[in-house]
């Protein structure tokens, strides 16, 4: 699916200005109710440890629920976003105009307020497919919606669970659509929808042990120049044991005033291609190709290491190795994965 071609479909229209609910007519694909939630025997992960963070579940019952993958706005008008602090994993992809958008993955924690929720992109199916959970989004170009629905996820977007979403009058559209993980789980159950449990995404080292990757070196900050509209800076907080995130020189914070952070950061250098669709400003809509292999940079424990990423197929989990070919072992905690275009300038200090 990483080699999808959208050019023939692009002539049918351009991406809507809002890229949100109502930005395209509701696709005709039918969502079929699935069986009850699978038991923990469907995965080899210990039921008391999160396959996404390597940490024990605060609530053991959460080990039996699928993930919720939510598309979150990252345009400046969307700041501060709500709910990112509670995500187990965050994927970041470049969208039109050089801005980025998040896919936040939840299982071990809930977000009582989550948003702004935005639309699906061509990059999402390959990212979401291994997780096979619930996918929350505001709509999108029908070709992209069809791809995500065919990827193995369970659709819990506004076309399916419209009652789970609401708009805030205090924010301008389309940066004002919100939901919550508790509502999505509850409404999915009422609708008879279910999904598979997630696989283990990363290798984790024992808590408190150093980052032992080949060529590792200490750094206090790391900059990723994805585009002129998305220059990211990760700063190491040694007392907290996490990286804080700034975008274009602005420290990103949640509505409570705490900085957005991650225990680990992975920068995957991937190929981006033009889908053939354009936005109202004339910007092409890109697609990140995350199936294949390439270079990567890993930030963990106040240190940096170079290595590679590899993903054999749409449904496969991405594997990460250091420069000597050994598996990367991250610190237990939340991980942020950035899909940076090949050739992106980076610098550490």
N, C-alpha and C positions, 0 to 999 in steps of 0.2 A: 504493500500500500504506500510505501515511501516514494514510489514512482508514479503517483496519480497524475493524470493530465486533466486540467480543467479548461483549457483554452477553448474547446468547442462549446462548452457551456457558458463561457464568459460573455459571449455575444448576446446572450439572452437578457442581460441586465447588469447594472453595477451595484455595488454594495450600498445598502441604505445608509442614510446619514446617521441614524441612531444606532445601527447594528444591535438592536435590542429587540424586545418583544414587539412583534408587529413589523419588524424590518423586512420580513419576507412572508409570503403567505404560508400558512401551516402546511407542512409536508403531508402527503397522503399515506406515508408509511404507517402501518398499524402496529401499536405496541401491544404485545400479548402478555397477559398476566402470567407470572411464573410461579413455581412451587414455593413452599415455605423456605425460610432461610436454611442453608446447608449447615450441617454440624461441623465441629472442629476437626472431625476425622478426615475432611476433604483437603486438609493441608498438613504438612509435616512440621509446621512451626509450633513450638511449645505454646499451649493455650494461654499461659500467664505472661508471655513476653510478646510485645508488638513486633510484627514482621517489618514494620515501617520505621520504627525508631530504635529497636533493640532494648527498649525499657519495659519493665513490668507494667501491665495495665493497672490503672488506678481503680477501675471497675472491671472485674473479671468478665462480666457479661458483655463488655464491648468486644471481646475477642471473637464473639459469634456474629458480629454484624459486618456487612460489607462496608467498603469505603464510600464516602461521598466525595466526588470530584467536582469542584465548583469553579467556573470561569469568572475571574475577578478582574475588574477594570484597574489599569495602572496609569491612565492619563492623569495629569496634574489635577484636573477637575474632580477626580475620584478620591483624592487624598483628604483625610485619612481613611483608609479602608478599614472595614470591620471584620473581625474573625480570623485574620491571617495568623495572629499570635497563637491560635489554638490548632493550626494545621500541623500534621505530622510531616508532610513533605510539600514543597512548593516547586512547581515547574514554571519557568519563565521563558516565553517565546517572543520573538520580534513580530510585530504586526505592521500594518501600513503606516507610512510616515515615520518609520524608525522608532515608534513607541513600542512598549512591551505590554504583554498581558499575562496574567497568572492562571495556572490551574492548581488550586489549593486542594490538598488531599487530606480528608479527615477520617479517623477511626477511633483513636484512643481518647480524644477530647471532643467536646461539643462547642459550637459557636452559636450563642443565643441570638446574635445579630451577625449576618453574613452578607457582605456586598461591598461595593456595587457589583451585581451580577451582570455579565455581558455575554456576547454571542460566541458561538463556536467558530473555530478556524480550521483550515486544512491541515495544520500541524497536529491537531488534537487526537485524531484516531489512533495514530501509532503510539502516542504517549499513554493514552487511556486504556488501550486494549489489554495489556497484561494485568491491569488492576481489576478489570471486569466488574466494577461496582456501579453505583448510582452516579449519573452524570447530570449536573445542574447547570443550566445555561438559559439565556434569554431568547434564543432563536438563532437565526442566521441564514446564510445563502443555502437554498435547498440542497445543492450538491454536497456541501459540507455537513449538513444535518444528516443526509443519507449515509455518508461515510461514517460518522460517529455512531449512528444507530446500527450499522453493520459491523462494528468493531468488537462487539461482545459486551458492551456496556448495557445498563438498563436506564432508559431515558426518564428522568424526573424533572425535565425542564418545564418552562411555562406552557408549552403546548400540551403537556401531559398532566402536570399537577399545578395548574394555574392558581389554585387557591392557596398554595404555599408561598406565594410571592406577593410583595406589596411595594408601593412606591412612597418615598419620603417627599413631602411637599417642600421640605427645607433645602432640597438639592435640585439642580437643574437636570432635566432628562437629556441624555439617556443614562446619566451617572447616578441614578436614584432608585434602582431596582434592588430589593433586598429579600432575604429569606432567613431561615435558621436551620441548622442541621437537625435539631430536635423535631421541627415541623416536617422537614423532608422525610425523615425516618418514619414518623407517625403517619403521614399521608401516603407514603409508599406502601406501608402495611395495610392501611385501609383499602387501597386500590388493588391489593393482591399482588403487588410487585415485589420481587426479590432479586438478589444478585449473588455472585460467588464471593468467597472470601479472598482477600488479597494474598499474593505470594510474598516471599521475602525479597526486598528490593536491593538491599545492600549487605555487605559483610561488616560486622561490628567487632571492634576490639573490646577487651575488658575495660570497664569503667575505671578511669584514673591512670591508665597506662598510656605511654607516649605514642605519638604517631610514628610508626616504624617503616614508612614507605621509603624506597630507595631514592636517594638524592634530596631528602627532606631538608628544608632550611627554615629557620624562624623568620617571621615577618610580623609587622604590626598592622599593616594595611595592604589592600590589594585592589587595584582599579581595573575595571573592564569597560572599554569604550565601544559598546555595541553600536551606537550611532550618535549623531549629534543631539538626538532627543532622549538618549538613554545611556548616560555615563554613570556606571555604578561603582561605588566605593564600599568595600567591606573593611571594617575596622575591628581589630581584636580587642575584646574586653577580657583581660586576664583574670580579674576578680570574679566575673560572672561565668567565664568559660564559654563565651559565645561571640559570634561576629555580628556587629550592627551594620545596618545597610543605609547608605545615602544614595540618592539619585539626583544627578545634576547639581551636586553640592548641597542638597537638602536632606537632612536626616529624616528618614521616614519613620513616622510614629503611628501608633494606634489611637483611637479616640480618647483613650485614658491617659495618653501622653507618654507611654512607654515606647522605646524604639523597637522597630521590627528587627528580628534577629534570627540567627540559625546557628546550630552547633557545628554543622559542616556545610561547606559550599562546594559544589562541583560545577566547573565551567566546561561544557561540552562544545567543541568547535564543530559545527555542522554546516552542510551546504544548504543554502536557501535558494529557491527558485520562484519565479513569478507564476502565480496560478492563472493569470489572464484576466482576473477581475480587478477593478479599480474602485477607489472610494470617490466621493463627490469632489475631493480636491485634486483628483487626477493621480493619486498615489497608487502604485500597484500593490495588490494584496499578496504577500509572500507566504511560502510554505517552508518550514524547517523539516529537513529530512533526517530523522533520528534512527532510521534503520540503516545498518552498515557499520562502519568503524571510523575512528578518527582520534585526534589528540584531545587531551583533557588536562585540566589543572584542578588540583584538590586542595582545599583549605580546611584544616582541622587542627585543633589544639594549639592555635597560634603559629602554625607552620604551613608551609606550601610544598607541594610535590607535583611533578609532572608525570603524566602517564597516558593511558589510552582508554577509550570506551569502545564497546562492541555490542551490537544488537542484531541477532541473526535474522529476525523476522518481526512482523507486526506484533505478534502475540508474545514474543520472547522478552524476558527481563534483560535489561542492559547490564553487562558486566564491566567492571573497572579494574585495571591493572596498573602497577607502577612501571617505571622505566626498565625494570629488570624482568617484567612479566609476572610478578607476584600480585595476588589479589590485594586491592586497596581495602584496608580495614578502617572504617570510620569510628568516631566516638559515638557512643549511644546518645541519641537525641534527634532533634529535627534537622532535616537536610533540605537545602535549597539548590535546585539544579537550574543553571542558566544555559540556554541554547544560543551560543554566540556564533555569528557568521564566521566562516573560515577567513582568516586574515585579520580578525579583530585584534586591536592593540591592547595589551595588558601590561601592567607594571606593579611590582611589589616593593615595599620598603619596610 
